[in-house]
Amino acid sequence: MCLNVGVWGLGLCKMVVSHDYATALTWEKASYVGGTFIPVFFLHFVLTYLSIPHKKTMTICYILAVFLEMLNYGNLLIRVVPKPPFNFYTSPNDFYSLYVAYFFSLVIGTYVFLIKGYAKASGGTKNQLKYLILGTSIGFAGGITTFFYVFDWPVFPHGVYVVPLYTIIVSYAILKHHLMDVDIVLKRAALMMLIYAGLASLLIPVVWPLYHHSRILLVSSAWGFPLSALMCGLVLSIGPFLYAYFIRKSTFFQERVVSGVTHEFKSPLASIQSATEILREEIGKVSKGKSIESAQGKIADYLLMIQNNSQRLEKFIQDLLQVAKIEHGQPELKVEEVNLNEVCQKALEIYKPLAEQKRVKLEFTPNGTEPIQCDPEKIQIVVSNLISNAVKFTTNGKIELKIESKGKETLISVQDTGIGIPAEDLPYIFDKFYQGQNGNGTKGTGLGLSIVKGWVEAHGGKVRVESLGIGQGTRVSFTLPA
């Protein structure tokens, strides 16, 4: 979007100072390439940022933008004419009203999404959206003043002078309020450049003589060029695999893991530190003559805060240890003959009080098959994590735990009627510390499904997550060898 703002601004500037019609027309077309795609990229960015499903919407918008560009190149949108005080300016042609309707519809629609997102957001996200709304509003308000002169309205487009404020404000939001994680972009772009620079340094000494020889002796070396092209393709195709290897193996590039660990430790520790400071102040007040009765309520509240955050830290450390066991070497399994109905029933009982409190109905469909060989403790952890997630993200609905026999496998599934998972989140749902944008402010460690996947695969089973999208519920199922 920012690049298109730059293209639009440069084209507009060069058009109005051009000294001949052909040059002015060339710069007008460049300017309208930028102008046509600004609202599309703006909408695309906002929908992505707010985790709103947008594949069909964006496909239609991009097709429409390309169609308008085709009209523009056919001189059907606008024409360039001398228009004092400028050397040249634009005037509407047959289909210009379509362009205006397209531009304002997309911009206004995007602001509807932004304002709704801002109303629901909290904390850092609200701050990010505030600067995004402020910066883009200034940019669009300034840019829109260029429309008046197109229709010969006597309003000079002074607003273009404030458009650069948009980039300054958004840049400030990126750097100060982490609107985008610049560190991730820079580190990963540098890694990709280094990989391809290394591959190119290996290729050039081999391919260039082969290609050069084929150009000089084309008849006797007819295979020189295709061989060199094939060799380049094969070697350069290694790049993405090397990139994925370094990202996976090096902690330097695992930003989500590092930031996830940092957040999960920092947040409860900060609460504990804050509570202890307030307790110290209250005890000091009591020692200076304040009645113990008046301080009891506040002391009890902050002791409870310390207890809750201590439990949160303990749970996080236990989850980390489980992930470490799974990832490093062969995880230890104490396999025995197990009745899955009993294991699942135990996991279900733990979450019954919380489900009743949220008015969520728990249903269990057991299975009458023979016991299977598995580690009951690990499978109970798996089922507990799935039920915990379902209860956490379901309100006034139903959760169904079901065991089914599927030939040589046993299928265990947890189906809820909760908030669902956006399609773009599904590929990352088992990643450590990954928490989708559809959480309605509900937070966890981001390790639950990683643990589920690890222990199920350690048993030789598979996990699957299905969701039709936001508000459509979620079904997580896993198989175990019968």
N, C-alpha and C positions, 0 to 999 in steps of 0.2 A: 504493500500500500504506500509506504513512504517513498519507494523508488518511483512509483507512478505519479505521486504528487510532484516529485522532482522533474519527471519527464513532461508533465502537463505545464508546470511553471516555466521550464526552459523553452518549450515550444511556443507558448503564449508570448513570452518576452521577445523571442526572435521573430515571430510573425509580425508583431506590431511595429517593429523597427526596420522590416525588410524594405528594400528599395525597388523590387520588381515583383510582379504577380507570381511568377513561377516559384521564387524562393519563399514568398509568403504562404503559398499553397502547400509547399513541402512541410514547412514548420507547423502549419495548421493541422495537417494530418498526424504529425508526431504528437502535437499537443492533445488531440482527441483520442489517441491511443491511451495516453495516461488518464485523461478525464473519464473515458468510458469504463476503464477497469478499476478506478478508485473505489466506487461504491461496492463493486463485487468483492474486492479484496477486504474491504472494511467489514462487510457482512460475514464473509468467510472467517475472518479472524475472530469476530465477536462470538459467532456460533461455536467455534472450536474452543475458545476460552471458557465459555459458559457450559460446555459439554452438552450442547443441544444437538440431537441428530439432524444432519443437514445434507446428506448425500444427494437426495433427489432435488432439494431446493437449490443447492449450488450447481448441480448439473444444468438445470433450467436457466439459472442466472448466467452461467458462463456461455451457454449456447446463445442466449439473447445478446450478450455483450459482443460476441463474435459476429452475430448478424448485423448489429449496429455498426461495427467497424467496416463490414462489407459495404453497407449503405454509404458510409462516409467516404470510402475509397472510390465509390461510384459517383461522388459529388451529389448525393441525394439528401444528405443531412443538412449541410450548410454550404455556403459559398463565401469566398473571400472578396471583400470590396474595400476600396479606399474609404476611410471613415475618420475624419479629423476629430481630435488632435492626433490620432494615430495614422501612420502610413497605410496600414491595412488592419481590418478587423473582420469578424465573422458576421454573416447575416443568415437568417433561417431559410432553409429550403423545404421541399415537400414533406420530409419525414422528421423534421426537427422536433415537432411536438411529441413524437414517440420517444425521442431521446430524453427530453425534459421529464416526461412522465416516468420513464425508467429510472432516471437519476434520483429524482425526489422520492419515488416509492421505495427504493432500496435504502436510501439514507434514513428516511423517517422510520421504516420498518426496523432497521438495525437499532435505532435509538430506543424503540419500544422494548426490544430484547435487553438492551443495556440498562435501561431504567428499571425493568422488572428484576434483572439480575442484581442490581444495586440494592433494591428494596429487600431482597432475600439474603444478601451477603452480610458478613460480619468480619470484624478484625482486619487482617491484612488484605483480604480480598476486597473488602469495601473500600479501603484506601486506594488500592490499585485501580478499581473501577472509577473512583472519584477523579483521579488524574486523567484517566482515559477519556471520560466524558468531557472534562474541562478542555483538554488539549484538542480533541477532535471537533468539539463545538466551535472553538475559536477558528480552527482550520476551515471547516465547512462554511461558517458564517462569512469569513473573508473571501473564500473562493466563489461563493454564490453571487457576490456582487458583480462578477464578470458576465452573468447572464443578462443583466439589465441593458447593457450597451448593445447586446446582440439584437434586441427588439427596439433599438433606437430610443430607449427611455433615457432621459437626461440625468443619469446617475453614474458618475465616474467610478470605475472599479478600484477605489482606494483600499478596499478590503484585502487585496492581494498582499499588501505590505505586512499584514499580521499573520499570514499563513505560516511563515517560518516559526512563529511561536508554538504552533502545533508540534513540530518536531522537537523543539526544546523541552516542552512539557512532557511529552511522551518519553523522550530520552531520560529525563529526570525520574520519571516513574519506573523505567526499566532499571536504572542504576540505584536509585534510593529505596524504592519499594518493591523491587524484584518482580516487576511486571513480566519480565522474561529472564530466564537464567542465562546471563551472558557467558558465565564461566563454562557452562556445558557446551554452548555453541562454539566458543573459541577453542576449547581443549579438543573437542571431537573433530572440528574442521582441521585443526593442526595435525591431528593423528592421521586423518585421511590423506592430507597433502604429503606427509612424510612417507606413508605407505606407497603412494603412487610415484613419488620422486625416487624411492628406492627401487621399485619395479622398473621404472624408466631407465635408471642407471644400469640395470642388468640387461635391458633389452637393446639399448642403442648400439653398444659395441658389436652385437650379433646381427641385428636386423639391418642396420644402415649399410654395411658392405653388401649384404645380399640384395637389398633393394637397389642400391646404386649400381651394382654390377648388372642387374636385370635391365636397367634403363640404358646402359651403354651398349650391352650386347643383347638386345631385345629378342633376336631370333634364337640365339643359343641358350638364353636364360628366360624362356617364356614363363617358367614357374617361379621366378624370383619374387615378383610382386605378390602373387597370391599366397606364397609360403610365408613371406614376411608379415602380411596382414593376418594370416591365421595364427602365426606365432605371437603377434601383439595381442590378438584377442584372447588367446589361451592364458598368457602370462598376466595380462591386466584383469582377467576375470578372477584371479586369485585375491585381488584387492579387498572385496567385501568380506571374504572369509577371514583374512588377516585382521581386518577391522573388527569383526565380531569376536575373534579370539582375544584380542587385546582388551576390548571393552569388558568381556566376561572375566578375564583372568587378572586384570590389573585393578587394584583398589583405587588408583588414581582417577580412573574413569567411572567408577561406580558411585556417581554423585547421589543417587537415590538412596543407596545403602547407607552411605556416610551421613547424609542429612537426616535420614530416618532414625538412625541410632541416636544421633545428637539430639533430635527433637524429643524422642521418647524418654531420654534421660533428663534433659534440661527442663522440660515442662513440669513434671511432678516435683523435681528438686527445687525449682523456683517457688512452687506453692508451699512446700515444706519450710523453706527458708523464710518466706513471708509470714507463715503462721507462727513460727518460733519467735520471730521478732515481735509480733503483736502480743504473743503470750508473755514475753519478757516485759513488755510495756505494762500489761495488765497486772502482772505480779508486782511490778514496781509501784503501781498506783495503790495496790492493796497495802503494801508495806508503808506507804505514806499516809494511810488513814482511810482509803476508800473501802467501803464495806465489801466483804467477800461475797455476799449474796448478789450484789449488783454486777459482779464480774463473772459469776459462775456460768451464766448463759453463753457469754462470748468465749470463755475458756473452753467450754464443752464443744462449741462449734469448731474452734480451731484445732482441738485435739482430734475431732472427727475428720477434719481436712487432712491432718498429718497421717492418720490411719489409712484413709482412702488412697492417698497418693503413695504411701508405702506399699500398699497392696498392688497398686498399679505397677510400681517398679518391680516388685517381686514377680508378677505375672509376665512382665516384659522380659526379665532375665531368664525365667523358665522357658519362655518361647524361644529366646535366642539360643539357649543351650540345646533345645530340641533341634533347631535348624542346623546348628553346628554338628550335632551327632549325625544328622542325615547327610550333610554335605561332605563331611570329611570321613572318607573310608566307608566300609560297610556298616550300616546302622545295626545295632544289636536288637535282635528280636527273640523274645522268650515264647516260642511257639508251643501251643498246647491245643487239645481238643476243646472247642468253645461252642457254647450255645449263643448264637448271635442275638436271639430274641432277648436274652437276659442282659447282654452287654448294652444293647440299644435302649432297653427299658431303664437301666441305671442312668444313662446319659440324659434321657428324657426327664427323669424325676428331678434332676438338678435344676432344670429351667422352668419347671411347672409354676413356681411362685411368681417369677418374673413375667411369664406369659399371662397368668391370671391377672396380674396387676395392669398389664397393657391391654387386657380383654382380647387376647389372642388365643384361639382354640388350638390345642395340640391333639393330633390324631396319630395313632400308631397302628400300622397293619403288619402284624408279625408273620413269620413264615414257619410252617410245620416241618421243614426238611431236617435232615440229619445234621449234627454239629460239624463244624469245619475246623481246619487247622489254621490258627492265627495267633497273634500276640494280643490278648484281650485288653491289656492296658493301653496299647497304642491305638487299637481300633476304637476304644471308648473315647480317647482323645480326639480322634478323627470325627466321630459322630457328634461329640460335644461341641467341637468347633463349628460344625455345620449348623447345628441347632442354635448355638449362640448367635451366629450371623443372621439366621432367619428371624429369630426373636428381635434382634437389634433393629432390623430394617423392616419390620412388619407392624402395622398398627390396625387394631380392630379387624383382623383377618384370620387366616387359618394357616397352620403349618402341618404338613403330613409327612411322617417318617414311615417309609415302607421297605420291607425286605422281600425280594422275589428271587426265585430260582430261574436261572437262564442257562440250561444245559450244564456245561461243566463249570459255570460261574454262578456266583451269588451276587445279585445287584442290590445295593442299599442306596436309597434316594431320599433327599429332603426337599420337599416342594413347598414354597411359601407364596403368599399373595401380596408380597411387600412392594417396595419401590422399584424393583427391577434393576437391570444393569444396561447402560447404553451400549450399543453395538461396538463403538470404538474402544470401550474399556475391556471387552471380553478377551482380546489376545494377551492382555497384561495381567489378568486377574490373579495368576499364581505367582507373579513376581514378588520378591521380598519388598516390603514396605509400600507396595503399590496400593493406593486408596483412590478409587474413582471419584469423579466430581459429583456423583449423584447420592452423596451420603447424608444430605440434609443436616450437616453439622455433626453427625455421629462419627466419633473417632474411635479407632482401635490401634493395635500395634502394626497392622499391615502384614502380620506374619501367619495368621490363622490358616489361610488357604495354602501357603507354602508348606506348612507343617502337614496339612491334609494330603497334599500331593506327594510329599516325601515318604510318609508312612505307608500310603496305599501302594506306591510303586515299589517300596521295599518288600511288600508282600507279593509282588508280581501282578498287581491290579492296575486299573486305569481310572482316572477321574475325568468327569465331563461337567461343564457348566453351560446351562441354557437359559436364555432370557429373551423375550420378545421385545424388550426395550423398557423405557421408563414407565413405571406404573403397572407393568404387566407381570410382576412376580419373577421368581428365580427358581430353577431346579438344579440342584447339584447332586450328581450321582457318582458312585464308584463301584467297581467290581472287585471281587476277591475270588481266587481260584477255589472251586468247591472241594 
